[in-house]
């Protein structure tokens, strides 16, 4: 009995079980609701498909005229014979006969031409599916009500309701009848109703467009009918209103960006301002305002579209608000960019709009503002959506004939490449530039290629064979862990790996491997551009920019291309088609190649030394130019960094040639050349024989010979330093005196620490005279004060002083100063 009572007794469910059960129920309710929505949506799609099929069938089917068939008297007699006439009255018989006559019209198909009482087979004339669906008569639509929160009054609670939005309203105010055409309507009635509704819509749209055009014309005519003073006053009044509206919308968006997407849309709609008197100014103001707003409210990450699974997942209210904000922000940002791009296209195509709110003369100013906004977003938002589209537009405008606009775009691309630390924006930009150069057939401005010099690429991926030499850290498999580690060690190892993974996810910086991969791909495209121009367009105006770029990135070129590239550079130098600056870039490129990975190559670049030695004296001496800086870089790479491959005669010849050149150039170039001579004296200590008058060996110095090895430089001396010792520039005098003392590192003739640590290129930049100023400034002449004679103490002879005093004390009447009278008496 006790056991039976225990079985009958039910256990009360615990709180956790009840909570779990309620969660399951809630999930089931959500799933049922989702299934119900899916079923209704599927049903609606099916009905729409049937409607489209019915309309398409009607449009292709030719309607046949209806035919009337008279009843044969034999059929009527047979029908009457089958009726039990003996049990009916005469009135009933007449009614049945009348119904029999009408039955042939009601029961037959209207589109059929066959006789009425002929039996039909299924295979002869199949019935369409939409014909089997029962007819739905047109009914008045019942408005669905939404119950709102009630209002409490003295009398009590007052319920509040409103109609559910979503009804299709006509512009005039009445509703379109929501007719279900999927029923068994006649084909002609369906097609007729569809065509009538479409024609009504088209007519109303045409009327709206006509009304808008007429209103714009009336506004323009009324504005032109005013006097100039009234036009200016009206324009300033409208412009003030628009400015206040833009300011109010902008401040509201910046105050609460997450809940102000509608205001952002309203502000963007002002880009299509149609009032001709203020349209241009308002559009410019809106462009700039939206630019600043997007720069402030755009997040610091890229917004990706949500997947279907993420949309179906139930999230928190805050997360849903954030998703809606991001979706609205991306859409408005996209429309804003499309408006800017369309403005630029209208200016380039000189396409006049139908509204005529903006004249053709104003397109250029609007396009300038649009291009400036594009350039600002290119630099300020490289991480956000549609950045590649902005790159494509801005790079395409770098070849614009208008120099102001092309310079603006080139400067924006330079800023982008300088600030890009990750390499993704640089890679996208270089790809677009490569396509632009190829599509224009190398007929572009050199400034486009000069922007590539701003790339922040210092290292690239090494080849795989060198990577294999580096020992890699092997990850332990599960079997190895189980074999080599204890249970506690495996537990700690797992926790450590999990922590390391979380730290890597928290670290927002890009990995070094990914960065190197991006830089390698970018540099490959850059070299592809340069090699194409060297191969196909050697005589184009892009060659200086190509040589300058090769000189900067030559140490990163693959070893396989070195021999061919040096041959091409030497052929360019010897062709005689290059300018002095271009030949210097060729030499600098060749030695950058040989100073990096080219050390393993057994190549003697004597021909490049000879060319530089021969062309040093052609450096421009009468003006400040940038060729001196390139020549100083060449000397540093060729002599100082390759000291082990340089003979003493070659070093002496360059030292003497540079001393001769220092007499003819401007002070900034002279300081840089003397600093180079100082480096040569320190690098090759035996060069101090040029500071002595004694001759070393036989022969005479031949300055006109272009071979540095055979001009006998050891038999001359640096007499130019004595001339430079009396130079008007103080730094030139200081360096000349320093070199005459043998360029000591310490002692009385040594330079101070600040000057000795600066390179020749830095000294050339520091003491530049391109602004026609001296650094340090030349001291002016001393001020000469006029000497004033003092009466009294200035006379040293006492007798003379006494005589002067007595002469000054005499009165005027006692002394006769009339010399003409005394001359007449004589």
Secondary structure by P-SEA (a helix, b strand, c coil): caaaaaaaccccccaaaaaaaaaaaaaaaaaaaaaaaaaaaaaaaaaaaaaaaaaaaaaabbbbbbbbbbbbaaaaaaaaaacccccccaaaaaaaaaaaaaccccccccccccccccccccccccccccccccccccccbbbbbbbcbbbbccccbbbbbbccccccccccccccccccccccccaaaaaaaaaaaaaaaaaaaaaaaaaaaaaaaaaaaaaaaccaaaaaaaaaaaaaaaaaaaaaaaaaaaacccccaaaaaaaaacccccccccaaaaaaaaaaaaaaaaacccccbbbbbbccccccccccaaaaaaaaaaaaaaaaaaaaaaaaaaaaaaaaaccccccccccccaaaaaaaaaaaaaaaaaaacccccaaaaaaaaaaaacccccaaaaaaaaaaaaaaaaaccccaaaaaaaaaaaaaaaaacccccaaaaaaacccccccccccaaaaaacccbbbbcaaaaaacccaaaaaaaaaaaaaaaaaaaacccccaaaaaaaaaaaaaaaaaaaaaaacccccccaaaaaaaaaaaccccccccaaaaaaaaaaaaaacccccaaaaaaaaaaaaaaaacccccccccaaaaaaaaaaaccccccccccaaaaaaaaaaaaccccccccccaaaaaaaaaaaaaaaacccaaaaaaaaaaaaaaaaaccccccccccccccccccccccccccccccccccccccccccccccaaaaaaaaaaaaccccccccccccccccccaaaaaaaacccccccccccccccbbbbbbbbcccccccaaaaaaaaaaaaccccccccaaaaaaaac
